[in-house]
Amino acid sequence: MTDAVSRDEIRAALGRTTYDRFLVYVMGPYKSFNLNYVLSEEELAAIDIEELPGPIRKLFAARDEVDDALALLRRVQGTLRADPGVNAFLAVDVDIGTDEVDAATQSLAFAEASNATVFVLPFLGHNFGVGEEAGSILERLSETHGDRIVFVHEASVTSEMIRAARARWDLRIETYDTEAELHKRIRLFVADVMNRELHGDLDRLD
């Protein structure tokens, strides 16, 4: 799979960081969930948001925030590139045409080539397809890269994919309530992988 996209190709597409040979692939939805996916404007107008339970009220109140998911991934990426200084990237940062390598193969190759892979699942994320993509990566790489992969989901997110991942692949799963907590949990995970590589618990990829 790494023949599809090499570590050097990924690094060449990214800027330099303190630890630029330590690649962190950041995955998640690029769009926030928009209720127009499932409800008509008439149905939306008929709903009294104040009468809804808390988590559902949050979803309805933020129905127009369609770009927040990608912005969140970019903030996670920027935080990791600043501290601890790893070469965090999104799939869109590596300019490889899907006519050369299809998107699913690219994601597998990015995860296999990376020192760590982080799946971020926010409550407002439009997660259709993300679970399937994550499942494909875990199916192929759980035995060789399981210790390098983490799911971090907002506490109000429930997912059969997350439950299945924990049971089937013994995947590390974290939750967060605030964005600050999200950044902290991801930094701790990345630092753990870095330390395990340093002390020989995990093989170095270079």
C-alpha positions as CSV (number, residue, x, y, z in Angstrom):
1,M,0.0,0.0,0.0
2,T,2.8,2.4,0.7
3,D,3.8,2.0,-2.9
4,A,0.7,4.1,-3.7
5,V,1.9,7.1,-1.7
6,S,5.3,7.2,0.0
7,R,6.3,9.0,3.2
8,D,8.7,11.2,1.1
9,E,5.8,12.2,-1.2
10,I,3.7,13.2,1.8
11,R,6.6,15.2,3.4
12,A,7.4,16.9,0.2
13,A,3.8,18.3,0.1
14,L,4.0,19.7,3.6
15,G,5.9,22.5,5.3
16,R,8.6,21.9,7.8
17,T,8.0,21.4,11.5
18,T,10.3,20.6,14.4
19,Y,9.7,16.9,14.0
20,D,8.8,16.8,10.3
21,R,9.6,13.2,9.8
22,F,6.9,12.3,12.3
23,L,3.7,12.2,10.2
24,V,0.2,12.5,11.8
25,Y,-2.7,11.8,9.5
26,V,-5.8,13.8,10.7
27,M,-9.1,12.4,9.5
28,G,-12.7,13.5,10.1
29,P,-15.7,15.0,8.3
30,Y,-15.0,18.1,6.1
31,K,-18.5,19.4,6.5
32,S,-20.7,20.0,9.6
33,F,-24.0,18.2,9.6
34,N,-26.7,20.2,7.9
35,L,-30.3,19.3,8.8
36,N,-31.4,20.0,5.2
37,Y,-29.8,16.6,4.4
38,V,-32.8,15.0,6.2
39,L,-35.5,17.6,6.6
40,S,-37.3,20.0,4.3
41,E,-37.4,23.8,5.0
42,E,-41.1,23.4,6.0
43,E,-40.3,20.7,8.5
44,L,-37.4,22.7,10.0
45,A,-39.6,25.8,10.3
46,A,-42.3,23.8,12.2
47,I,-39.9,22.7,15.0
48,D,-39.7,24.6,18.3
49,I,-36.0,24.4,19.1
50,E,-36.5,25.4,22.7
51,E,-38.6,22.4,23.4
52,L,-35.9,19.9,22.2
53,P,-33.6,18.0,24.5
54,G,-30.1,19.5,25.0
55,P,-28.0,17.6,22.4
56,I,-30.8,17.7,19.8
57,R,-31.3,21.5,20.5
58,K,-27.6,22.0,19.8
59,L,-27.9,20.3,16.5
60,F,-30.9,22.3,15.4
61,A,-29.6,25.6,16.7
62,A,-26.4,25.2,14.7
63,R,-28.0,24.1,11.5
64,D,-26.3,26.7,9.3
65,E,-22.7,26.0,10.5
66,V,-21.6,24.0,7.4
67,D,-17.9,24.8,7.5
68,D,-17.1,24.2,11.2
69,A,-16.0,20.6,10.8
70,L,-13.2,21.3,8.4
71,A,-12.2,24.4,10.4
72,L,-12.0,22.1,13.5
73,L,-9.7,19.6,11.7
74,R,-7.5,22.6,10.6
75,R,-7.2,23.8,14.2
76,V,-6.3,20.3,15.3
77,Q,-3.6,20.1,12.6
78,G,-2.3,23.6,13.5
79,T,-2.1,22.7,17.2
80,L,-0.1,19.5,16.5
81,R,2.3,21.3,14.1
82,A,3.0,23.9,16.8
83,D,3.1,21.6,19.8
84,P,4.7,19.1,19.9
85,G,5.8,20.1,16.4
86,V,4.9,17.0,14.3
87,N,4.0,17.0,10.6
88,A,0.2,16.8,10.9
89,F,-1.7,16.8,7.6
90,L,-5.2,16.3,6.1
91,A,-5.7,14.2,2.9
92,V,-6.4,17.4,0.9
93,D,-2.9,18.7,1.7
94,V,-1.2,16.0,-0.4
95,D,-1.8,16.9,-4.0
96,I,-2.3,13.5,-5.6
97,G,-5.0,13.3,-8.2
98,T,-7.7,10.7,-7.8
99,D,-7.1,9.7,-11.4
100,E,-3.6,8.5,-10.3
101,V,-4.6,7.0,-6.9
102,D,-8.3,6.7,-5.9
103,A,-9.3,8.4,-2.6
104,A,-9.8,5.1,-0.7
105,T,-6.4,3.9,-1.6
106,Q,-4.9,7.3,-0.7
107,S,-6.4,7.2,2.8
108,L,-5.1,3.7,3.4
109,A,-1.7,4.7,2.1
110,F,-1.6,7.9,4.3
111,A,-2.5,5.9,7.4
112,E,0.1,3.2,6.7
113,A,2.8,5.8,6.0
114,S,2.0,7.9,9.1
115,N,3.5,7.5,12.5
116,A,0.0,8.2,14.0
117,T,-3.5,8.5,12.6
118,V,-6.2,10.5,14.4
119,F,-9.9,10.2,13.6
120,V,-11.9,13.2,14.9
121,L,-15.6,12.9,15.2
122,P,-17.4,16.1,16.3
123,F,-21.1,16.2,17.1
124,L,-21.9,18.5,14.2
125,G,-19.7,16.6,11.7
126,H,-21.4,15.2,8.6
127,N,-20.0,11.8,9.3
128,F,-21.6,9.9,6.4
129,G,-18.8,7.9,4.8
130,V,-16.2,8.7,7.5
131,G,-17.1,5.5,9.4
132,E,-16.9,3.4,6.3
133,E,-13.5,4.9,5.4
134,A,-12.2,4.4,9.0
135,G,-13.5,0.8,9.0
136,S,-11.6,0.1,5.8
137,I,-8.4,1.4,7.3
138,L,-8.8,-0.6,10.5
139,E,-9.6,-3.7,8.6
140,R,-6.4,-3.5,6.7
141,L,-4.0,-1.9,9.3
142,S,-5.3,-2.9,12.8
143,E,-2.8,-5.6,13.2
144,T,0.3,-3.6,12.1
145,H,-0.8,-0.1,13.0
146,G,-3.4,-0.5,15.8
147,D,-1.2,1.2,18.4
148,R,-0.8,4.2,16.1
149,I,-4.6,4.9,15.6
150,V,-7.0,6.7,17.9
151,F,-10.7,7.7,17.6
152,V,-11.5,11.0,19.5
153,H,-15.2,11.7,19.4
154,E,-17.3,14.4,21.0
155,A,-19.1,13.0,24.1
156,S,-22.6,13.5,22.6
157,V,-21.7,11.4,19.5
158,T,-22.9,7.8,19.4
159,S,-21.8,5.5,16.7
160,E,-22.1,1.8,15.9
161,M,-18.8,2.2,14.1
162,I,-17.1,3.4,17.3
163,R,-18.6,0.5,19.4
164,A,-17.6,-2.0,16.7
165,A,-14.1,-0.6,16.5
166,R,-13.6,-1.0,20.2
167,A,-14.9,-4.6,20.2
168,R,-13.4,-5.9,17.0
169,W,-10.0,-4.1,16.9
170,D,-9.4,-3.1,20.5
171,L,-9.0,0.4,19.2
172,R,-8.0,3.3,21.5
173,I,-11.1,5.6,21.9
174,E,-11.2,8.9,23.6
175,T,-14.0,11.4,24.2
176,Y,-14.1,15.2,24.6
177,D,-16.5,17.8,25.8
178,T,-14.6,21.0,24.8
179,E,-12.2,21.7,22.0
180,A,-9.4,22.4,24.5
181,E,-10.0,18.9,25.8
182,L,-9.9,17.5,22.3
183,H,-6.5,19.1,21.6
184,K,-5.1,17.9,24.9
185,R,-6.2,14.3,24.3
186,I,-4.7,14.2,20.8
187,R,-1.4,15.8,21.9
188,L,-1.1,13.2,24.7
189,F,-1.8,10.3,22.2
190,V,0.8,11.7,19.7
191,A,3.4,12.2,22.5
192,D,2.8,8.6,23.7
193,V,3.5,7.3,20.2
194,M,6.6,9.4,19.9
195,N,7.9,8.1,23.2
196,R,7.2,4.5,22.3
197,E,9.1,4.9,19.1
198,L,12.0,6.6,21.0
199,H,12.2,3.8,23.5
200,G,11.8,1.0,21.0
201,D,8.2,-0.1,22.0
202,L,7.2,0.8,18.4
203,D,9.3,0.5,15.3
204,R,10.4,3.7,13.7
205,L,9.0,4.0,10.2
206,D,12.1,5.6,8.6
